[in-house]
Every structure is written in structure tokens, then in C-alpha cells.
Amino acid sequence: MKTFKVTELKRELQKLDKKELITIISDLYKANKEVTKSLSVKFGGSKMVDELYQEAKQFFQNEENLKCV
């Protein structure tokens, strides 16, 4: 499957109204964990960065603990 280049995507997005853009972004937010994290950091500020850091830290600590077992 051929995908749009960023410039092509931007051109198509410029044709949409605000409501359509909000719907697309909301759908991506719900469907993709990386988009959820990225937008949460963008709009949630340093508090969200700290929360995601703590989650990642806990994940890697758990991984290390599993290796020791």
C-alpha cells in the first residue's frame, strides 16, 4: 500500500473543516497508543511527561526483576 507523503497529507487536511479534523484526531487518539501518548504530552505538559516517565521506569524495573528470577 502506498501512503501519502507529509506534504500530500497536509494538503488534504487543509481541505477539512475544524469538526472533521477533531474527529480524525480523536479517532487516532483512541486507536493508537503512541498517538495517545504523544498528544497527552503535547497538551498535558510536564505533569504528563513525568507520569509517562514513571510508567516507563516501572516497566524497565519490572523487566530487570524478571531477568533476575
Backbone hydrogen bonds, N-H to C=O, Kabsch-Sander energy under -0.5 kcal/mol:
donor,donor_aa,acceptor,acceptor_aa,energy
9,L,5,K,-2.5
10,K,6,V,-2.8
11,R,7,T,-1.9
12,E,8,E,-2.0
13,L,9,L,-2.7
14,Q,10,K,-2.0
15,K,12,E,-1.1
16,L,13,L,-1.5
21,L,17,D,-2.1
22,I,18,K,-2.5
23,T,19,K,-2.1
24,I,20,E,-2.3
25,I,21,L,-2.6
26,S,22,I,-2.6
27,D,23,T,-2.4
28,L,24,I,-2.3
29,Y,25,I,-2.5
30,K,26,S,-2.0
31,A,27,D,-1.9
32,N,28,L,-2.0
36,T,32,N,-2.3
37,K,33,K,-2.3
38,S,34,E,-2.6
39,L,35,V,-2.8
40,S,36,T,-2.1
41,V,37,K,-2.3
42,K,38,S,-2.3
43,F,39,L,-2.5
44,G,40,S,-2.2
45,G,41,V,-1.4
47,K,44,G,-0.6
48,M,44,G,-0.6
48,M,45,G,-0.5
49,V,45,G,-1.7
50,D,46,S,-2.6
51,E,47,K,-2.0
52,L,48,M,-2.6
53,Y,49,V,-2.4
54,Q,50,D,-2.4
55,E,51,E,-2.2
56,A,52,L,-2.5
57,K,53,Y,-2.8
58,Q,54,Q,-2.5
59,F,55,E,-2.3
60,F,56,A,-2.5
61,Q,57,K,-2.2
62,N,58,Q,-2.4
63,E,59,F,-2.1
64,E,60,F,-2.3
65,N,61,Q,-2.3
66,L,62,N,-1.9
67,K,63,E,-1.6
68,C,64,E,-1.2
69,V,65,N,-0.6
69,V,66,L,-0.7
